[in-house]
């Protein structure tokens, strides 16, 4: 259901933004990892490496499934008392504007966590601090590339108590064109509506 809402939201938003177009450069929802089953201290990702500690692959039925029917996702503080840094494979990019989006949630286990998100080369950096009960929420970061290069995306949870923020649905899109002001307002309205639907859905699951 979550993916259906996100897909419909994206289609409606971009269709109404006229000249603004997005091309997906990188996308990962982690569902194909480990044959679809969760595992602690996982480091065999297809598109990511883990350094300096560990992360957990969770979300399969009966295995820390905090968001049922949502597939697999990543606990950014693995079960080793040392949170690892999750770093993507190299992603070739050309000059232009980019939007990085991802779903981020609190640990759902009664604590408070902070995660640092970086795009290599100093292109973008942001810090997110969430309470335990925060549900999966869309976060976005925008940046501009001035010359052809290869970048990496990285996520690092502070601390090391085996309980970190939850990451899912990482997407990097190259955008082109400039929407008019009316289209921008419509886009924002659709975005708020989409987030509202997600919030109601997850509250029913809680």
VENSULVEN-V545523 format. One record per residue. RES is the residue in three letters. PHI is phi in radians with two decimals (none if undefined). OMEGA is omega in whole degrees, -180 to 180 (none if undefined). NEAR is the number of other C-alpha atoms within 12 Angstrom. Layout:
{{RES;PHI;OMEGA;NEAR} {RES;PHI;OMEGA;NEAR}}
//
This chain:
{{UNK;none;-180;19} {UNK;-1.02;-178;31} {UNK;-1.17;177;22} {UNK;-1.11;179;16} {UNK;-1.07;-179;24} {UNK;-1.11;-179;29} {UNK;-1.14;179;16} {UNK;-1.08;179;20} {UNK;-1.05;-178;28} {UNK;-1.11;-179;26} {UNK;-1.10;-180;20} {UNK;-1.10;-177;22} {UNK;-1.08;-176;30} {UNK;-1.22;178;28} {UNK;-1.19;-178;20} {UNK;-1.57;-176;25} {UNK;-1.57;172;28} {UNK;1.07;-172;22} {UNK;-1.36;-178;18} {UNK;-1.32;-179;23} {UNK;-2.25;-179;23} {UNK;-2.23;176;27} {UNK;-2.08;-179;22} {UNK;-1.29;-179;20} {UNK;-1.73;-177;24} {UNK;-2.66;180;29} {UNK;-2.67;178;25} {UNK;-2.68;176;30} {UNK;-1.95;175;29} {UNK;1.20;-173;36} {UNK;-1.19;-178;26} {UNK;-1.52;-177;19} {UNK;-1.24;172;27} {UNK;0.90;180;23} {UNK;1.14;179;16} {UNK;1.53;-180;21} {UNK;-2.00;180;25} {UNK;-1.34;178;30} {UNK;-2.76;179;30} {UNK;-1.39;178;27} {UNK;0.89;-176;32} {UNK;-1.48;179;33} {UNK;-2.54;178;28} {UNK;-2.20;-179;23} {UNK;-1.13;177;28} {UNK;-1.24;-173;21} {UNK;-2.08;-175;24} {UNK;-2.49;169;30} {UNK;-2.14;179;26} {UNK;-2.14;-179;33} {UNK;-2.31;174;24} {UNK;1.24;-178;24} {UNK;2.77;-176;28} {UNK;-2.41;170;37} {UNK;-2.32;179;44} {UNK;-1.98;172;44} {UNK;-1.68;-174;41} {UNK;-2.30;173;41} {UNK;2.00;176;32} {UNK;-1.28;-177;29} {UNK;-0.90;178;18} {UNK;1.42;-178;16} {UNK;-2.18;-178;21} {UNK;0.88;-176;27} {UNK;-1.55;-176;27} {UNK;-1.28;-180;33} {UNK;-2.22;-176;36} {UNK;-0.92;180;22} {UNK;1.10;-180;20} {UNK;-1.87;-179;31} {UNK;1.35;-180;33} {UNK;-1.55;176;35} {UNK;-2.66;-172;46} {UNK;-2.03;167;57} {UNK;-1.48;-171;47} {UNK;-1.34;172;50} {UNK;-2.21;-174;42} {UNK;-1.24;-173;38} {UNK;-1.64;179;26} {UNK;-2.43;-177;22} {UNK;1.10;175;22} {UNK;-2.67;-178;26} {UNK;-1.23;180;36} {UNK;-1.56;174;38} {UNK;-1.77;179;35} {UNK;-1.59;-175;41} {UNK;-2.14;-178;31} {UNK;-1.28;168;31} {UNK;-1.08;177;22} {UNK;-1.15;-178;20} {UNK;-2.06;179;26} {UNK;-1.17;178;20} {UNK;-2.34;177;29} {UNK;-1.96;-179;20} {UNK;-0.96;180;17} {UNK;2.67;-179;22} {UNK;-1.77;-175;28} {UNK;-2.32;174;32} {UNK;-2.21;174;30} {UNK;-1.69;177;37} {UNK;-2.24;180;32} {UNK;-2.84;175;33} {UNK;-1.70;-180;33} {UNK;-2.32;180;39} {UNK;-2.37;173;39} {UNK;-1.17;-175;35} {UNK;-1.16;-177;39} {UNK;1.17;-176;26} {UNK;-2.32;168;24} {UNK;1.44;177;16} {UNK;-2.46;-177;21} {UNK;-2.18;-177;25} {UNK;-2.36;177;35} {UNK;-2.22;178;30} {UNK;-2.20;177;36} {UNK;-1.84;-180;30} {UNK;-2.04;-177;36} {UNK;-2.35;168;29} {UNK;-1.88;-173;34} {UNK;-1.03;-178;24} {UNK;1.45;-179;19} {UNK;1.22;-178;16} {UNK;-1.26;179;27} {UNK;-2.84;179;25} {UNK;-2.72;179;23} {UNK;-2.68;180;23} {UNK;-2.16;-179;22} {UNK;-2.18;178;32} {UNK;-2.11;-173;26} {UNK;-2.25;171;28} {UNK;-1.26;-176;24} {UNK;-0.95;-172;23} {UNK;-1.43;-180;25} {UNK;-1.07;-179;29} {UNK;-1.44;-180;34} {UNK;-0.96;-175;40} {UNK;-2.29;178;32} {UNK;-1.29;174;33} {UNK;-2.04;-180;27} {UNK;-2.36;174;26} {UNK;-2.37;179;27} {UNK;-2.04;178;23} {UNK;-2.77;-178;28} {UNK;-2.13;176;26} {UNK;-1.81;-177;25} {UNK;-1.72;-179;15} {UNK;-2.58;179;15} {UNK;-0.98;-179;13} {UNK;-2.81;174;18} {UNK;-2.14;-176;21} {UNK;-2.06;172;29} {UNK;-2.22;173;30} {UNK;-1.78;179;39} {UNK;-2.41;179;36} {UNK;-2.26;-180;42} {UNK;-2.34;179;42} {UNK;-1.54;176;43} {UNK;-1.22;174;30} {UNK;1.47;-179;28} {UNK;-2.92;-179;27} {UNK;-1.95;179;27} {UNK;1.33;-178;29} {UNK;-2.29;-177;40} {UNK;-2.16;175;48} {UNK;-1.20;-176;50} {UNK;-1.84;-177;51} {UNK;-2.04;177;45} {UNK;-2.68;171;36} {UNK;0.83;178;32} {UNK;-1.53;-179;37} {UNK;-2.39;174;31} {UNK;-2.09;-178;32} {UNK;-2.15;172;30} {UNK;-1.62;-177;28} {UNK;-1.99;178;28} {UNK;-2.49;-178;21} {UNK;1.58;-180;17} {UNK;-2.20;180;17} {UNK;-1.31;174;22} {UNK;-1.31;-174;15} {UNK;-1.11;179;15} {UNK;-1.12;179;14} {UNK;-1.14;179;21} {UNK;-1.08;179;21} {UNK;-1.10;178;16} {UNK;-1.07;180;22} {UNK;-1.03;-180;26} {UNK;-1.12;179;22} {UNK;-1.12;178;19} {UNK;-1.10;179;26} {UNK;-1.05;179;29} {UNK;-1.11;178;19} {UNK;-1.09;180;21} {UNK;-1.07;179;29} {UNK;-1.13;178;26} {UNK;-1.10;177;22} {UNK;-1.07;180;24} {UNK;-1.12;-180;28} {UNK;-1.08;180;22} {UNK;-1.15;-179;18} {UNK;-1.13;-177;23} {UNK;-1.27;176;24} {UNK;-1.14;178;16} {UNK;-1.19;-179;12} {UNK;-1.39;-175;18} {UNK;-1.19;none;16}}
//
